Amino acid sequence: MLSNEQIAEIKKQVINQIDATFSADKKEFAKQQIQAMTNEQFEEFLRQNQLIQKEQNLQQKCIFCSIAKGEVKSYKIDENEDAVAVLEINPISKAHVLIIPKKHVSSEQIPESILTLTKKISQKIKEKFNPREVSLFSSTLFGHQVINILPIYKDENQNSERKPAKPEELLEIQNQLITGSQKNKKPQNKPDEPKELEVIKKSKPETLKDIKTPKRIP
């Protein structure tokens, strides 16, 4: 296990490497992701990318693959067979969500199921947080294509400043997005109640003479 000092030094080295090799449009996003990782997340990231040795041989993975598989802690909102929706821990705005495919895919190969999940989460954000609009943009880091769902309340955009969110804030947003859409749903049997009452009314005898009573047994 690395010490805090070792992790801080390695983070600097990784960030310097990002500065030297990443394009301008991806550099800031990559640096912020590294800076936002906890020590445990960063050490796991180093191991999975074979930047430090581990006693057991692990398949090389990126941080997003680890999140999608539940190997790294995240604030999950929803998922389907092809992707998982989690809160961005370093968001641009409140309820900034990442749609992470469970496999590496290019923008031309994104399955329809991932787009469906994106629309579903976008609608939840609109209903619960009432942003002016919801913007979608993709980013690629460590070879993994990710869809960003960005609520816009003022003039936020994908190049706006990102700020680390507190765990309690993320947990509250997670709970709102998971449970919020259920609160407004009416019980499924409610629309049928008038029909059931109508059937019962029609089935009643019109007069007391029509009611057959059992024979009295002395």
C-alpha positions in Angstrom: 0.0 0.0 0.0 1.4 3.4 -1.0 1.8 6.2 1.5 0.0 9.5 1.1 3.3 11.1 0.1 4.0 8.5 -2.6 0.4 8.9 -4.0 0.8 12.7 -4.1 4.1 12.4 -5.9 2.7 9.8 -8.4 -0.4 12.0 -9.1 1.9 14.8 -10.0 3.8 12.6 -12.4 0.6 11.3 -14.0 -0.7 14.9 -14.4 2.6 16.0 -15.9 2.3 13.1 -18.4 -1.3 14.2 -19.2 -0.1 17.7 -19.9 2.6 16.5 -22.2 0.6 13.9 -24.2 -3.1 14.8 -24.1 -4.8 17.1 -26.6 -6.1 20.5 -25.2 -9.8 19.5 -25.3 -9.1 16.3 -23.2 -6.3 17.5 -21.0 -8.3 19.4 -18.3 -11.0 16.7 -18.0 -8.3 14.0 -17.5 -6.4 16.0 -14.9 -9.6 16.7 -12.9 -10.5 13.0 -12.9 -7.1 12.1 -11.5 -7.2 14.9 -8.9 -10.7 13.8 -7.8 -9.8 10.2 -7.0 -9.4 9.1 -3.4 -6.1 7.5 -2.5 -7.7 4.0 -2.7 -9.2 4.8 -6.2 -5.9 6.1 -7.5 -3.9 3.2 -6.2 -6.4 0.8 -7.8 -6.2 2.8 -11.0 -2.4 2.5 -11.0 -2.6 -1.3 -10.5 -5.1 -1.9 -13.2 -3.1 0.1 -15.7 0.1 -1.8 -14.6 1.8 1.4 -13.4 2.6 -0.4 -10.1 3.1 -4.1 -9.5 0.6 -6.3 -7.6 1.1 -9.7 -6.3 -1.7 -11.1 -8.5 -1.8 -10.7 -12.3 -4.8 -8.4 -13.1 -6.3 -7.7 -16.5 -5.4 -4.2 -17.6 -8.4 -2.0 -17.2 -9.3 1.7 -17.2 -10.9 3.5 -14.3 -14.3 3.7 -16.2 -14.3 -0.1 -16.7 -13.7 -0.5 -12.9 -16.6 1.9 -12.2 -18.9 0.0 -14.6 -18.1 -3.3 -12.9 -18.5 -1.9 -9.4 -14.9 -2.4 -8.5 -14.5 1.3 -7.7 -17.0 3.2 -5.5 -19.4 5.4 -7.4 -22.8 7.0 -7.0 -24.9 4.9 -9.4 -28.2 6.2 -10.6 -29.3 3.4 -13.1 -27.9 0.8 -15.5 -28.9 -1.6 -18.2 -27.1 -4.4 -20.0 -24.7 -2.1 -21.9 -24.1 0.9 -19.6 -24.2 2.4 -16.1 -25.2 5.9 -15.1 -23.2 7.5 -12.2 -22.9 10.9 -10.8 -19.8 12.9 -11.8 -17.7 13.3 -8.6 -16.1 16.4 -10.1 -19.2 18.0 -11.6 -19.7 21.2 -13.7 -23.2 21.6 -12.4 -25.7 19.9 -10.0 -26.7 16.4 -11.1 -24.0 16.1 -13.7 -24.2 12.4 -14.8 -21.8 10.1 -16.7 -23.2 7.3 -18.9 -20.4 4.8 -18.9 -20.5 1.9 -21.5 -19.6 -1.4 -19.9 -17.3 -2.0 -22.9 -15.0 0.3 -24.9 -17.0 1.6 -27.8 -16.5 4.4 -30.3 -19.1 7.2 -30.9 -20.1 5.4 -34.1 -20.7 2.1 -32.3 -22.8 3.2 -29.3 -25.7 0.7 -28.9 -29.3 2.0 -29.0 -29.7 0.8 -25.4 -27.0 3.3 -24.2 -28.8 6.1 -25.9 -32.1 5.0 -24.4 -30.5 5.1 -20.9 -29.1 8.5 -21.7 -32.6 9.8 -22.6 -34.1 8.2 -19.5 -31.6 9.9 -17.1 -31.9 13.2 -18.9 -35.7 13.2 -18.4 -35.2 12.3 -14.7 -32.9 15.3 -14.3 -35.4 17.6 -16.0 -38.2 16.5 -13.8 -36.3 16.6 -10.5 -34.0 19.6 -10.9 -35.7 21.7 -13.5 -32.6 23.0 -15.4 -33.0 25.5 -18.2 -31.8 22.7 -20.6 -29.8 19.5 -20.5 -26.7 19.2 -22.7 -25.1 16.0 -23.9 -21.4 15.7 -24.9 -19.0 12.8 -25.1 -15.4 12.5 -23.9 -12.8 9.8 -24.2 -10.3 9.0 -21.5 -8.0 6.0 -21.3 -9.7 4.8 -24.5 -13.2 4.7 -22.9 -16.0 6.7 -24.5 -18.2 8.4 -21.9 -21.4 10.4 -22.4 -21.8 13.4 -20.1 -25.3 14.6 -19.2 -24.9 18.2 -18.2 -27.8 20.2 -16.6 -27.6 23.8 -17.6 -29.0 26.3 -15.1 -27.2 29.4 -16.2 -24.5 29.4 -18.9 -22.6 26.2 -18.0 -20.9 24.3 -20.8 -18.5 21.4 -21.2 -15.5 23.7 -20.7 -16.8 25.3 -17.5 -14.9 24.8 -14.2 -15.3 21.5 -12.4 -15.5 21.4 -8.6 -15.3 18.3 -6.4 -18.6 17.5 -4.8 -19.0 16.5 -1.2 -20.1 12.9 -0.6 -23.2 14.0 1.3 -24.2 16.2 -1.7 -23.7 13.3 -4.2 -25.7 11.0 -1.9 -28.6 13.3 -1.7 -28.7 13.8 -5.5 -28.4 10.1 -6.0 -31.4 9.4 -3.7 -33.4 12.1 -5.5 -32.8 10.7 -9.0 -33.4 7.1 -7.9 -36.6 7.7 -6.0 -37.9 10.9 -7.5 -39.6 9.5 -10.6 -41.6 7.0 -8.4 -43.2 9.7 -6.2 -45.3 11.1 -9.1 -46.5 7.8 -10.4 -50.2 7.0 -9.7 -51.0 3.5 -8.6 -51.6 1.2 -11.6 -55.1 0.2 -10.5 -56.4 3.7 -10.0 -57.6 4.3 -13.6 -59.5 1.0 -13.5 -61.5 1.9 -10.3 -64.4 3.7 -12.0 -64.9 0.7 -14.4 -65.0 -1.7 -11.5 -67.5 0.4 -9.7 -69.6 0.6 -12.8 -69.6 -3.1 -13.2 -70.7 -3.6 -9.6 -73.5 -1.1 -10.0 -74.9 -2.8 -13.1 -74.8 -6.2 -11.5 -77.1 -5.2 -8.7 -80.8 -6.5 -8.9 -83.2 -3.8 -9.9 -85.8 -4.7 -7.2 -86.0 -6.6 -4.0 -88.1 -9.2 -5.7 -85.2 -10.3 -7.7 -83.1 -11.2 -4.6 -83.3 -14.9 -4.0 -83.0 -16.0 -0.4 -82.2 -19.5 0.8 -85.0 -21.6 2.1 -85.5 -21.5 5.8 -84.6 -24.7 7.6 -86.7 -25.2 10.8 
